[in-house]
Amino acid sequence: MMRPSTSALVIVLIVAVLLLGTSLYTVDQRQRAIVFQLGEVKELVNEPGLHVKWPLIQNVRYFDTRILTMDTPEAERVTTEGNVPVLVDSFVKYRIRDPRQFYLSAGTESVAQDRLNAIVRSELSAEFGRRKLEAVISTERDQIMERLRDRVNKSVDQFGLEIVDVRIKRIELPQDVSERTYARMQSERSRVANEIRSRGAADGEKIRADADRQRQVIVAEAYSEAQRLKGEGDAKAASIYNKAFTADPEFYAFYRSLDAYRAVLHSRNDVLVLEPTSEFFKYLRSAGSARGSK
């Protein structure tokens, strides 16, 4: 049976072990810790490892120093310039920069995220409200995210937070606005298409009229040139005839008579009634006289 002195020693050892266990705590390298004494902030622990605190009167609270994500559960409805509503789905990357300030201003991560979410909604409305729909969808999206990060970072500095990044995942129109926008875009595209067709038809008529005018000019110039060449040819032929007639009038008369015979006696069925002594048969009579004399 254990003696009383031995039992007291065992109890003392157990109490000592319990007190030693409650006086030691470990800070992970991904964390920072705040030591509270009777509910007040006593110490901020930044170094990872094993640390000591007073048992019973001191307690420790840990804060994650890694980059955290706040993802909005639903897309926020904001309006752009011209009062056009859009649905914006975004998320925020942040970390606890100062655990002491974070605890004093926000207390818990859920409270901090509620305040951060309200700030992001306010800044989203401000940034989208000064821009047109086309800008927020395409041309100025990167600029919006940069401005959101800077402005939100300034607003949450009082909470001991640091904004690493603000990203817009998705921007889309509400169903009712999307249908109206699509109808308006379709009407606008139809109007532009009709204008293009009208301009094309007008340009086509202009091109055809210009082509007809050029054709008429070309035909007139060609006809004029043909008439000029024909006149020059006729003049040259008449000159040649004249020279030939002057050089040998008898041969020229004979040649003209042959042309007349060829034109009149073109077919065997042709019938010509003339007197034998007619001037038309002058060279035929001469040819017959010449054969008789031989």
SEMIMAR-175593 format. One record per atom (N, C-alpha, C, O, CB): x negated, y negated, z negated. Coordinates in steps of 0.02 Angstrom, whole numbers, plus 32768, in hexadecimal, padded with zeros to 4 digits. Glycine has a CB too. Example, Ala and Ser with C-alpha at 12.3 -4.5 7.8 and 13.67 -1.06 7.14 Angstrom:
<nodes>
7D6C811C7E7A;7D9980E17E7A;7D6C80A57E7A;7D3880A67E59;7DCB80E07E3C;7D7E80707E9E;7D5480357E9B;7D7B7FFE7E76;7D627FC77E6E;7D40801E7EE2;
</nodes>
This chain:
<nodes>
7FD6803C8000;800080008000;7FD47FC28000;7FA37FBF7FDB;803080007FC3;7FE67F8E802C;7FBC7F528034;7FC27F267FF6;7FF87F1A7FDC;7FD07F2B8073;7F887F0D7FE1;7F887EE27FA7;7FA07E9C7FBA;7F9D7E8B7FF6;7F437EDF7F88;7FB67E727F8A;7FD07E2F7F99;7F9D7E027FBA;7FAE7DDB7FE5;7FE87E0E7F5A;7F607E077FA7;7F2B7DDD7FC5;7F227DED800F;7F167DC18038;7EE97DE57F9F;7F267E2D801E;7F1F7E428064;7F597E29808E;7F4F7E1280C6;7F1A7E8F8069;7F967E2C8073;7FD27E158097;7FCE7DCA80A5;7FE07DB380DB;80127E25806F;7FB77DA58075;7FB07D5C807E;7F7D7D4C80B4;7F867D1E80DB;7F9C7D3A803D;7F467D7380B5;7F137D6880E8;7F2E7D76812D;7F1F7D51815C;7ED77D9580DA;7F567DAB8133;7F737DBB8174;7FA27D83818B;7FA27D6F81C5;7F997DFE8172;7FCA7D6B815C;7FF97D35816E;7FD47CF78183;7FE77CD581B3;80287D258132;7F9E7CE8815E;7F767CAD8170;7F587CB581B5;7F577C8581DD;7F3E7CA1813C;7F3F7CF181C5;7F227CFD8207;7F567CF5823E;7F487CD98273;7F027D428209;7F937D108231;7FC87D0B8264;7FDB7CC2826F;7FE37CAD82A8;80077D33824E;7FE17C9D8239;7FF27C558240;7FBA7C318265;7FC77C05828E;7FFE7C3581FB;7F7C7C438255;7F437C228276;7F437C3082C1;7F367C0382E9;7F017C398257;7F527C6F82D3;7F547C80831A;7F8C7C5B833D;7F847C428375;7F5E7CCD8322;7FC77C57831C;7FFF7C33833A;7FEE7BE98343;7FFD7BCB8376;803D7C3B8310;7FCF7BCB830F;7FBE7B858314;7F897B79834A;7F8C7B48836F;7FA47B6B82D0;7F597BA8834F;7F267BA28383;7F457BA883C8;7F317B8583F6;7EEF7BD78379;7F767BD683CF;7F977BDF840F;7FBF7BA28424;7FC17B91845F;7FC37C1B840E;7FDE7B8283F4;80067B478405;7FDB7B08840B;7FF47AD58423;803B7B3C83D1;7F9D7B0B83F8;7F717AD183FE;7F487AD1843E;7F277AA0844E;7F427ACD83C2;7F4B7B078463;7F267B0D84A2;7F577B0A84DD;7F8E7B2684DA;7EFD7B4E84A4;7F437AE88512;7F6B7AE78550;7F3D7AE1858C;7F047AC98586;7F9F7AAB854F;7F557AF785C4;7F2C7AF98601;7F4C7ACB8636;7F897ACC8641;7F267B42861D;7F227AA48656;7F387A78868E;7F1E7A9586CF;7EE17A9C86D8;7F1F7A2E8684;7F4B7AA686FC;7F387AC0873D;7F1A7A888768;7F287A4D875D;7F757AE08762;7EF07A9C8798;7ED07A6A87C3;7F027A4787F1;7EF27A12880D;7E997A8B87EE;7F3D7A6287F9;7F717A428821;7FA07A1887F6;7FD47A01880E;7F997A778846;7F8F7A0F87B7;7FBB79EB8789;7F9579B68762;7F5879B5875E;7FDC7A1C8759;7FBE79898745;7FA7795C8711;7FD7796486D6;8010797A86DE;7FA47911872B;7FBF7951869C;7FE8795B8660;7FEA791C8635;7FBA78F58634;7FCD79968637;802179148613;802978DE85E2;803478FE859E;805F792A8596;806578AE85F6;800D78E8856D;801479008528;804078CF8502;8031789384FE;7FCE79088506;807578E984E6;80A378C084BE;809878CF8473;808E7908845F;80ED78CF84D3;809B789B844D;809778A38404;80D4788283E5;80DE784583E8;8055788383E8;80FE78AD83C8;813D789783AB;8167786F83DC;8186783D83CB;812F786D836D;81677886841C;81907869844F;8172782E8474;8191781684A3;81CE78538432;813878188462;811777E08483;80DB77F984AB;80BB782A8499;810077AB844F;80CC77D684E2;809477E9850C;805377DC84E6;804577A484D1;809477C28550;802C781284DD;7FEE780D84B8;7FB2780C84E6;7F8377E584DC;7FE778468487;7FB378378519;7F77783F8543;7F8A78598588;7FB87881858F;7F44786F8521;7F67784185BB;7F6E785B8600;7F327886860F;7EF9786F860B;7F7478208634;7F3E78C58620;7F0878F5862D;7F0378FF8679;7F3179198699;7F1579398608;7ECA78EB8695;7EBF78F186DD;7E92792B86EF;7E9379438728;7EA178B086F8;7E6A794486BF;7E3A797886CD;7E5A79BD86C4;7E7979CA8690;7DFD797186A1;7E5379EA86F5;7E6C7A2E86EB;7E427A5586BA;7E077A4686AE;7E6F7A53872E;7E607A88869D;7E3C7AB3866E;7E627ABC862D;7E9D7AAD8628;7DF77A978660;7E3D7AD485F9;7E5A7AE185B7;7E527AA4858B;7E1C7A878587;7E397B1F8596;7E897A90856A;7E897A558540;7EAA7A6684FD;7ECB7A9984F5;7EAF7A1A8562;7E9E7A3884CB;7EB77A438488;7EE67A0A8475;7EDA79D18486;7E7C7A478456;7F1B7A1B8451;7F4979EA8437;7F5C79FD83EF;7F507A3583D9;7F8879E58463;7F7879CE83CD;7F8F79DC838A;7FCF7A05838D;7FFE79F183B0;7F9A799B8362;7FD17A3D836A;800E7A65836B;80467A438345;803B7A1C8317;80007AAA834D;80827A52835A;80C07A3B833B;80CF79F28347;810979E18355;80BD7A4782F2;809D79C68343;80AC797E834C;809F79668392;80B3792F83A4;80837956831A;807D798E83BC;806E797B8401;808979B08430;808879EC8422;80227971840B;80A179988469;80B779C5849E;809E79AB84E1;808A797184E7;810579CD849F;809E79D68513;808079C68555;80B579CE858C;80DE79FC858B;804379F48564;80B279A085BB;80DE79A485F5;80B279A08634;808479788638;8114796A85F5;80C179CB8664;809779D186A0;80BA79AF86DC;80F779AE86E1;80897A1B86B0;809079938708;80A879728744;8081798B8780;8043798D8780;80A27924873E;80A5799F87B4;808679BA87F1;806779818819;808A79508827;80BA79E1881C;80277986882A;800579518851;80017962889B;7FE4793C88C2;7FBF79458835;801D799B88B0;801D79AD88F6;804E7981891D;8078795E8900;802E79F888FF;804979848960;8078795F898A;80BC79828988;80C179BD8996;805E795A89D3;80EE795D8975;81327977896E;815D796089A9;814D793089CB;81517961892B;8194798389B4;81C0797389EC;8206796489D2;8222798989A9;81C379AE8A1F;8222792E89EB;8268791E89DE;828D79208A21;828478F38A4A;827178D989BA;82B479538A2B;82D9795C8A6A;8323794E8A5D;8342796D8A32;82CF79A48A86;833E791E8A82;8384790C8A78;83B179478A8D;83A879638AC3;839778CC8AA0;83E179598A63;840C79938A74;843879868AB1;844879B58AD6;843779A58A39;844C79478ABB;847779378AF3;845B78FA8B17;843978D08AF9;84C0792A8ADD;846978F58B58;845378BC8B7F;8475787C8B66;84B1787C8B57;846078C78BCA;844E78468B63;846A78068B4E;848A77E28B89;846F77E28BC0;843377DA8B2E;84C377C48B7C;84E5779E8BB0;84D277558BAA;84E277348B78;853377A68BAC;84AE773A8BDC;849A76F48BDC;84B076D68C1F;84C076FA8C4E;844C76ED8BD2;84AF76948C22;84C576718C5F;848B764B8C7D;8462762D8C59;850076418C50;8487764B8CBE;845476268CE2;846F75E18CF5;84A875D08CE6;843D764C8D21;844475BA8D15;845A75798D2D;849375818D5F;849075AB8D8B;841F75528D4E;84C7755A8D57;850275638D7F;8536758F8D5D;856875A18D7A;84F175808DC1;852875A18D1D;855775C78CF4;8566760C8D12;859F76238D12;859975A08CEC;8531762D8D2C;853876718D47;852076A28D11;84E576A08D00;850F767A8D8A;854B76CD8CF7;853676FB8CC2;850E77368CDE;851C774E8D14;857377158C9B;84DD774C8CB6;84B577878CC7;84AB77B08C87;84AF77968C50;847077738CE7;849D77F08C91;848D781D8C59;8442782A8C5A;8426783F8C8C;84B578618C5F;8421781B8C21;83D878218C1C;83C778558BE7;83DB784F8BAD;83B877DC8C0A;83A178878BFC;838978BB8BCF;833F78B08BC4;831878B18BF4;839879038BEB;832A78A78B86;82E478968B77;82CC78BC8B39;82F478DA8B15;82DC784B8B6D;828A78B98B2D;826E78D48AEF;823378A88ADB;821678848B04;8258791E8AF8;822178AB8A9B;81EC78818A7F;81B978AE8A5D;81CB78DC8A37;8209784D8A4D;817A78A18A6B;814278C28A49;812578908A16;811278598A28;810B78DB8A7C;812278A589D6;8109787789A2;80E4789F896D;80E778DD896B;8143784F8982;80C0787B8942;80A0789B8909;80A1786B88CE;80A9782E88D6;805778AF891A;809878878892;8097785F8855;80517842884D;80217866883F;80AB788B8816;804D78018856;800C77DF8851;7FF777D28809;7FBD77DB87F7;800D779E8878;802777BE87DF;801977AD879A;804E77D0876E;808677B78769;801A775F878E;803C7809874F;806E782E8727;808B780486EE;80C6780A86DE;804F786C870B;806277DB86CE;807A77B38696;80B0778286AD;80E6777E868F;8041778C8674;80A1775D86E4;80D2772E86FE;811077528719;8148773A8711;80B377038736;8105778C8738;813D77B48751;816C77C88718;81A977C3871E;812377F38775;814F77DF86E1;817877F486A9;819D77B9868A;81D877BF867A;814D78178674;817C77818682;819B77488662;81D27728868D;8203770E8672;816777148651;81CA772B86D0;81FB770A86FC;823177398714;826B7724871C;81D776ED8737;822077788720;825177A7873C;826377DF870B;829D77F38706;823777C5877B;823177F886E9;823D782D86B8;8238787286D6;820C789986C3;828078258699;826478838705;826578C58724;826078C08770;826C788B878D;82A478EC870F;824F78F8878F;824878F987D8;828B78EF87FA;828F78D0882F;8228793A87EF;82C0790A87DD;8303790287FC;831978B987FC;833678A1882D;8336792D87D7;830B789687C5;831D784E87C2;82F3782787F5;830C77FB8817;83117832877B;82B3783987F9;828778168828;829E78218870;829C77F38898;823F782E8820;82B3785E8880;82CA786C88C4;830B784888D4;83167832890C;82D278B888CF;8337784288A2;8375781C88AD;836577D388BE;838377B788ED;83A27820886F;833777B68899;8325777088A7;8300776B88EA;830B773B8910;82F97754886E;82D5779A88F7;82B1779A8937;82E177A28972;82D8778189A5;827C77D28939;831377CC896A;834477D6899F;836C779789AC;837A778789E6;8373780F898D;837E77738978;83A277348980;8378770089A4;839076DB89CF;83B97719893C;833776FD8992;830A76CD89B4;830276DF89FD;830376B28A28;82C576CD8991;82FA771F8A0D;82F277338A53;833077238A7B;832B770B8AB4;82E3777F8A58;836C772F8A5F;83AA771E8A82;83AE76D38A90;83C276BF8AC6;83E777348A59;839B76AA8A5F;839E76628A68;836E764B8A9E;837F76218AC8;838D763F8A26;833176668A9E;82FF76528AD0;8312766C8B16;8305764A8B48;82BA766B8ABC;832F76A78B18;834776C18B59;837C76928B77;837976828BB2;836477098B52;83AB767E8B4E;83DF76508B67;83C1760F8B7F;83D675F38BB1;841376438B30;838F75F58B59;837075B68B6D;834A75BC8BAE;835075908BDA;8341759E8B36;832375F28BB6;82FB75FA8BF3;832676088C30;831975ED8C66;82C976338BEA;835976328C29;838476428C62;83B376088C72;83C675FF8CAC;83AE76818C53;83C575E08C40;83F375A98C4C;83D775728C77;83FD754B8C94;8409758D8C0C;8395756D8C7B;837775388CA4;835F75508CE8;833D752C8D0C;833C751A8C7F;8372758E8CFA;835D75AA8D3A;839875C68D61;83CB75DA8D44;832875E08D30;839275C68DA3;83C675E28DCE;83C0762E8DD0;838D764B8DBD;83C175C58E15;83F6764E8DE7;83F976978DE8;83C076B58E11;83A176E68DFB;843C76AE8E03;83B276998E4C;837E76B58E77;833A76B28E55;831176DF8E5E;837B76908EBA;832E767E8E2E;82ED76758E0D;82E376A98DD7;82AD76C78DD1;82E6762F8DF0;831676B58DAD;830E76E38D76;830A772B8D8D;82EC77558D6B;834876DC8D44;832677398DC8;8325777E8DE1;82E2778E8E02;82CA77C68DFB;835E77898E12;82C5775E8E25;8289776F8E4C;824E77408E3F;821B77578E24;829A776D8E95;825477018E52;821976D78E58;81FA76C28E15;81BD76BA8E11;822A769A8E7E;822276B88DE1;8208769D8DA2;820D76CE8D68;820C76B98D2E;822C765E8D90;8212770D8D76;821B773F8D40;81DD77438D13;81E377448CD6;822B77848D5E;81A177468D32;816477498D0A;815B770A8CE0;8147770E8CA5;812777538D38;816A76D18CFD;816476928CD8;819376918C9C;818176788C67;817276578D06;81CF76AC8CA5;81FF76AE8C6E;81E476D88C34;81EA76C48BFB;824376CA8C86;81C877128C43;81AE773E8C0E;8174771E8BE9;816E77258BAD;819877818C2C;814876FA8C0E;811176D88BEC;812A76A18BBE;8113769B8B86;80E176BA8C20;815A767A8BD5;817576448BAC;819B76618B70;819776468B39;81A376178BD5;81BE76978B7A;81E176B78B42;81B076CE8B0C;81BB76C38AD1;820B76F38B5B;817A76ED8B21;814877058AF1;812B76CB8AC9;812576D08A8B;810F772B8B14;811976958AEB;80FB765B8AC8;812D763A8A98;811C762A8A60;80E176288AFA;816A76308AB0;819B760D8A87;81B276388A4C;81BA761E8A14;81D875F98AB1;81BD76788A57;81D176A48A20;819876AB89EE;81A476AF89B2;81E676EA8A3B;815A76AC8A06;812176B189DA;811D767689AA;810D767E896F;80E076B68A03;812C763B89C3;812C75FF8998;816476038964;815B75EE892B;813375BF89C2;819D761E8979;81D77620894B;81CE76528913;81E7764788DC;821576308973;81AB768B8920;81A576BF88ED;816476BA88C7;815576E4889C;81AA7704890D;813C768788D4;80FE767F88AF;810C76778864;80E4768D883B;80D6764388C9;814376578853;8155764C880C;8166768E87E9;8166769087AB;8190761C8807;817476C3880E;8184770387F0;8146773087EA;814C776987D4;81B877268819;810C771787FD;80D0774087FA;80CB77738832;80A877A5882B;80CC776387B8;80F077678869;80F0779488A2;80C8777788DC;80BE773B88E1;813877A388B9;80B177A48907;808E77908945;80AF77B4897F;80B577F2897F;804177A18941;80C6778F89B1;80E677AC89EC;80AF77BF8A1D;808977958A34;8118777A8A0D;80AC77FF8A2D;807B78188A5D;809478108AA5;806E77FD8AD1;806B78628A4F;80D478208AAF;80EF781B8AF3;813B781B8AF0;815A78378AC3;80D778578B1F;815977F98B21;81A277FA8B2B;81AE78108B73;819577F08BA1;81C277B48B1C;81D378448B7C;81DE78608BBF;822878648BCF;825178778BA5;81BE78A58BC5;823778508C0D;827C78578C27;827F78968C50;825F789B8C85;829278188C51;82A678C68C3A;82AA79068C5D;82DB79038C97;82CF79228CCC;82C0793C8C2D;831178DF8C8E;834678E28CC1;836F78A28CBF;838078898C89;837479208CB5;8380788A8CFA;83AD78518D00;83E278648D34;83D278768D6D;8387780F8D16;842178628D1F;845678738D4E;849478488D40;849B782B8D0A;846778BF8D49;84BE78458D71;84FB781E8D6C;853278498D4C;853478858D57;851178048DB0;855E782B8D24;859978508D0D;85C478668D48;85BF784B8D7F;85C478248CDD;85ED78988D3C;861378B68D72;863F78848D96;863F78828DD4;863E78EE8D58;8663785A8D71;868F782A8D91;866877F68DB8;867B77E28DEF;86BB78078D5D;863077DF8D9A;860777AD8DBD;85E577CC8DFA;85DE77AC8E2E;85D2778F8D8D;85D0780B8DF3;85AF782D8E2B;85DD78328E68;85C778278EA0;859978748E16;861C78428E5C;864B78478E94;865678038EB5;865877FF8EF3;868F78638E7C;865D77CF8E8D;8666778C8EAA;862777768ECF;862B77588F05;867877598E74;85EE77858EB2;85AF77718ED2;85A577968F14;858F77798F45;857377808EA3;85B677D78F14;85B077FE8F52;85DE77E38F88;85CB77DD8FC2;85C078488F44;861B77D28F75;864A77B68FA6;863277738FC0;863777658FFC;869077AD8F86;8616774A8F93;85FC77098FA9;85BF77128FD7;85B976EE9009;85E976DF8F6C;859377408FC5;8559774D8FF0;856E77689033;855277569067;8529777E8FCD;85A077949033;85B977B09073;85D77778909F;85CB777790DB;85EE77E79067;85FD774B9080;8619771490A5;85E376E690C0;85E676CE90F9;864976EC9078;85B076DA9097;857976AF90AC;855276CE90E6;854176AD9116;854A76A09072;8545771090E0;852177329116;854A77329157;852E772A918D;8510777B9101;858C773A9151;85B77738918C;85B576F391AC;85B376ED91E9;85FF774A9179;85B676BF9182;85B3767B919D;8571767091C2;8570765391F8;85BB76489164;853A768691A3;84F8767D91C3;84F676A59204;84DB768D9236;84C076939194;851176E29203;8511770B9240;853976EA9278;852476EB92B1;852D77519231;857376CD9267;859B76AA9299;8577766E92B5;8579766092F1;85DE7695927C;8554764A9289;852D761092A1;84F6762792D1;84EA76079304;850F75E99266;84D5765D92BF;84A0767792EB;84BC768D932E;849F76809362;847A76B192C9;84F676AF932B;851576C5936A;852976889395;851F768893D2;855476F0935C;854476549375;85587618939A;851C75F793BA;851D75E393F4;857C75E6936C;84E675F29392;84A975D493AE;848D75FF93E6;847575E59418;847475CA9378;8491764193DE;8479766E9413;84A376679452;848776669489;847B76B693FB;84E67662944B;8510765A9486;8502761794A8;84FF761494E6;855B765D9472;84F975E29481;84EA75A1949E;84A675A294C2;849F758794F9;84EA756A9467;847575C194A2;843375C694C2;843775F19501;841675E29532;840075E49491;8461762694FF;8469764F953B;848776299574;8470762E95AD;8494768B952B;84BC76019565;84DA75D89599;84A875A595B5;84A5759995F1;851875B4957F;848175899588;844F7558959E;841B757995CB;8407755C95FD;842D75389561;840575B495B8;83D275D895E0;83EF75EB9624;83CE75E49657;83B9761695BB;842E76049624;844D76169664;845675D99691;844875DD96CD;849176389659;846C75A19674;84757564969C;8432754C96B8;842E753896F2;8495752C9672;83FE7550968F;83BC753B96A6;83A3756A96DD;83847554970D;838A7539966C;83B175AC96D5;839C75DC9708;83C175D0974A;83A375D39780;83A8762496F0;840375C19746;842975B29782;840F757497A4;8409757197E2;847375AA9772;83FF7542977C;83E575049799;83A2751197BB;839674F997F2;83DD74CD9762;83777537979A;8336754797B8;833F757097F8;831B75679829;8309756B9787;8370759F97F5;837D75C79832;8392759B986C;837B75A498A4;83B275FC9824;83C0756D985E;83D775409893;839E751598AE;8398750A98EA;841075139878;837574FD987F;833C74D49896;830D74FE98C1;82F574E798F5;831574B79859;82FF753C98AB;82D1756798D0;82EE75779915;82CB75759948;82C275A798A9;833075899916;835075999957;834F755C9985;8340756399C1;839975B1994C;835E75219969;835E74E49993;831874D699AD;831074C599E8;837874A8996C;82E674DD9982;82A274D19999;828C750499CD;826B74F499FE;827174D2995D;82A1754599C1;828F757999F2;82B2756B9A35;829475739A6A;82A375BE99D7;82F275579A32;831675489A70;82F6750D9A94;82EF750D9AD2;8360753A9A62;82E374DB9A6E;82C374A19A8C;828174B49AAD;8271749F9AE4;82B7746A9A59;825B74DF9A88;821A74F59AA4;822575209AE2;8200751B9B13;81F2751C9A6F;825A754B9AE0;826875759B1A;827D754B9B56;826875589B8F;82A075A79B0A;82A575189B49;82B974ED9B80;827D74C79B9D;827774BC9BD9;82EF74BC9B69;825274B39B6E;8216748F9B86;81EB74BC9BB1;81D374A99BE7;81EE74739B4C;81E074FA9B99;81B775299BBF;81D9753B9C01;81B775429C35;81AA75699B96;821B75429C00;823F75529C3E;823975189C70;822F75239CAB;828975609C2F;823F74DC9C55;823874A29C81;81F2749E9CA0;81E974919CDB;824774619C5B;81BF74AB9C74;817B74AA9C8E;817174E19CC2;815074D79CF5;814874B39C55;8190751D9CB4;818A75549CE4;81AB75449D26;819075509D5C;81A775949CC8;81E975279D20;820C75159D5E;81E574E09D85;81E074E39DC2;825274FA9D4E;81C974B09D60;81A2747C9D82;816574999DA4;815374889DDC;818D74459D50;814574C79D7F;810974E69D9C;811B75129DD8;80F775129E0A;80E575119D66;815475369DD3;816A75609E0C;817B75349E48;816A75449E80;81A7758B9DF8;819E74FC9E3A;81AF74CF9E71;817174B29E91;816D74A99ECE;81DD74979E59;813E74A49E66;8100748A9E82;80DE74BD9EAE;80C374AD9EE3;80D074749E49;80DF74FC9E96;80BF75329EBE;80E5753B9EFF;80C775439F34;80BE75759E96;812A753B9EFA;815275409F37;814275079F66;813A75119FA3;819D75429F26;813D74CD9F4D;813074929F75;80ED74979F98;80E674889FD3;813474549F4A;80BA74AD9F71;807874B59F8E;807874EA9FC5;805A74E39FFA;804474C69F58;809B75219FB5;809F75589FE7;80C47541A026;80AF7551A05E;80C275969FC9;80FA751CA01D;81207503A057;80F674D2A07F;80FA74D1A0BD;816174E2A040;80D074AAA05D;80A77479A080;806F749CA0A6;805E7488A0DE;80897446A050;805274D0A089;801A74F3A0A8;8031751AA0E6;800E751AA118;7FF87523A075;806B753DA0E4;80837565A11C;80CF7563A11C;80EF7590A100;806875AEA118;80EC7530A13A;8135752BA138;81587567A158;818D757BA140;814A74ECA15B;813B7583A18C;815B75BBA1AE;815E75F9A181;8191761BA17E;813675CBA1EE;81267606A15D;8124763FA130;81557635A0F6;81767664A0E0;80DD764BA115;815975F8A0DE;818675E9A0A7;81CF75F4A0BC;81F7760FA097;817C75A0A08F;81DF75DFA0FA;822275E9A113;82317633A11C;8268764BA10E;822C75C5A156;81FE7658A133;820676A0A13A;821276C1A0F6;823E76ECA0EF;81C876BEA15C;81EB76ADA0C5;81F176CAA081;823676BBA064;825576E7A046;81BB76ADA052;824F7680A06E;8291766EA055;82C77696A079;82FA76A9A05B;829E7623A05D;82BC76A4A0B8;82ED76CCA0DD;82EE7714A0C4;83247731A0BE;82DC76CCA129;82B47730A0B3;82B17773A097;82D77776A055;82FB77A6A047;82697789A08D;82CF7742A02D;82F577409FED;8340773E9FFB;8367775E9FD7;82E077039FC2;8353771AA02E;839A7716A03F;83B3775AA057;83E9776FA044;83A676E1A074;838B777CA082;839F77BEA09A;83A777EEA05F;83D77815A05B;836B77DAA0CC;837777EBA031;837878199FF7;83B5780C9FCC;83D4783B9FB2;833778119FCC;83C677CE9FC3;83FF77BD9F99;844177D09FBA;847077E69F99;83FF77749F88;844577C79FFE;848577D4A020;848E781EA02F;84C3783AA024;848977ABA061;8458783DA04A;845C7883A05C;844478AFA023;841678D8A02B;84327890A09B;846278A79FEA;844B78CB9FAE;846179149FAF;843E793F9F96;846578A89F6F;849B79229FCC;84B779679FCC;84CB7979A013;84D8794EA03D;84F3796D9F9B;84CE79BAA01F;84E279D2A061;852B79C5A06F;854079C3A0A9;84D37A1DA068;855279BCA03C;859979B0A045;85A97966A052;85E27954A05E;85BF79C7A007;8574793BA04F;858078F4A05A;858F78E9A0A4;856F7906A0D0;854378CAA044;85C078BFA0B2;85D378AEA0F7;85CC7864A101;85E6783CA0D9;861D78C6A106;85A97850A136;859E7809A143;85B177FDA18D;8596781DA1BA;855377F4A134;85DF77CFA197;85F777C1A1DB;85DB777EA1EF;85EF774AA1D5;864677C1A1DE;85AC777EA21F;858E7740A238;85827748A284;8581777FA29E;854A7730A212;857B7711A2A3;856A7712A2EB;85227728A2F4;84F77716A2CC;857676CEA30B;8514774EA326;84D07766A331;849E772DA33B;84637734A32D;84CE7794A36E;84B776F6A354;848A76BEA361;84847690A324;84697659A329;84A17696A39C;849E76A8A2EC;849C767EA2AF;84547674A299;8429769FA2A4;84C6769DA276;8447763CA279;8405762CA25F;83EF765DA229;83B37664A21A;840475E4A243;8421767EA20A;841276ADA1D5;83E976E9A1EE;83C17705A1C8;845376C6A1B4;83F376FBA22E;83CF7734A24A;8393771FA273;837C7745A29D;83FD775DA274;837B76E5A267;834376CAA28F;830876F9A28D;82EE770BA2C2;832F7685A275;82F2770CA252;82B57736A24C;82C3777EA25E;829577A2A271;82987732A206;83037794A258;831377D7A26F;831077DBA2BC;82F9780DA2D8;835877ECA256;832777A6A2DE;832277A5A326;82DA77A2A33C;82C677C2A36D;83497769A343;82B3777CA319;826B7777A32A;824A77B9A322;821F77CCA34B;82487742A2FE;825E77DFA2EF;823E7821A2E3;82547851A31B;822B7879A332;8253783EA29C;8295784CA332;82AB7879A368;828A7868A3AA;82797895A3D0;82F77875A370;827F7828A3B8;825C7812A3F5;8216782AA3F6;81FC783FA42A;825D77C7A3FC;81F67828A3BC;81B1783EA3B8;81AB7888A3C5;817B789DA3E5;8193782DA374;81DB78B2A3AD;81D778FAA3B7;81E77909A402;81C87937A41D;8209791FA388;821578E4A424;822578F0A46A;81EB78E0A499;81E07901A4CB;826178C7A47D;81C678ADA487;818D789AA4B0;815678CEA4AC;812F78D6A4DB;81737857A49C;815378F0A474;81217924A46E;81367961A496;81137993A497;81167938A424;
</nodes>
